[in-house]
């Protein structure tokens, strides 16, 4: 009882002191200004992104499933955790680690390691390694548009790849689906390119490149398809055959970036020569044109129209795996890689990109784009034999995640005359 009384007296004394018992008319003035209302800022990041993305120190951790329905390989699924690391005190991405573990009914389990480094905004190093039941790969590539602060762009690639998912239907613009066969390609490739501006600070560059390829083509492992060597006798190889292509090219490049492109144009004309006996087993030459344009709308740069035109013609003696082909992510997005093969190829694509979401997450500015597209392509023996009846139309759409200025990831769904195809890729502009 005495304890409670003491506490009560203390409380009265403190209250009297606080309110000024000596001056009962004095008004109490609070010593701190408290807000009348505390507002809680709502996180407007879409739930799907919050489930996928997790901020970490100097970057983000991305959790994504892998689902790929490539026409040549069938359904592939798995997991791919991605670590995106940025520079300290900057929003520029410095490196990406992207291992994956996937499963395909035809090719089994395939663990893959991927690494991307960005020493400069216009320089990229990428490496990849995988080992599976039928397939293996070791890949490294470096590209720098301004090495050592010069205007001499360089490109270096080295690759060993065993790809058991290749399909072949024959040569020509109208090869039937019934002739489908599966082959395995075991090849090594080394490529080196360097360029020089035609004038100081010019957007025109001349390039000299060399690509050395050694490949062995044998029957593939898929039992439900016709034997490649029996369906196309003479095309399978007894061992590795080598081709050495020297390329001369001239290009104009006004793009704001070669990967996360939003405006500008790219035009390249090239000539490739392979001489039998000069580190090559084949005599042939190749002529090509590659044009791309990126046009942001005046009303908003969130709307970008892109267009692409490619043409390629080969003359001489070259194996089918070096001939121009149509199909895949980089030409006609409703057919598998190499669906149509001939001595010539022409394709045109147009894509409308809409930025639907933009935010800065974990210090990295990320944009989400949707991009409906359409395209038309064909193959031919010579340009005079090109026929509209063999034109292959494609319609579809893509979802693109862009982390400027260096990284693009995309999922493309295309529909053509033979059904639907799905492709995934990273760091492909258009």
Secondary structure, DSSP 8 states (H G I E B T S, - for coil): -HHHHHHHHHHHHHHHHHHTTT-TT-----SS---S--------S-HHHHHHEEEETTEEEEEEEEEEEETTTEEEEEEEEEEEEE-TTS--EEEEEE-EEEEETTTEEEEEEEEEEEEETTEEEEEEEEE-SS-EEEEEEEEESSGGG-S--EEEEEEEEEEEEEEE--SBTT--GGG-EEEEEEEEEEEEEEEEESSTT-SEEEEEEEEEEEEEEEE-S-TTSEEHHHHTTTTS-SS-EEEEEEEEEEEEE--S-SSS--SEEEEEEEEEEE-TTSS-S--EEEEEEEEEEEEE-SS-TTEEEEEEEEEEEEEE---GGGSEEE-BTTTBTTS-TTSEEESEEEEEEEEEEEEEEEEEETTEEEEEEEEEEEEEEEEESSGGG--GGG-EEEEEEEEEEEETTTEEEEEEEEEETTEEEEEEEES---
